[in-house]
Amino acid sequence: MPAPIMAVGKGAADFPAKLTGQVLVCNIIAACGGLMFGYDIGISGSVLF
């Protein structure tokens, strides 16, 4: 897996991002969806093949 690239310099602090409650809930829902999809693929893949 390639290493992540991060911006370093003057422009790095110009982006006003905040971790709000809405962002946190969306991330948790997306992570749970990914876990369920991966579990489903793992279970049904072993049954079909």
Beta strands, then each sheet from edge to edge (+ up, - down):
end
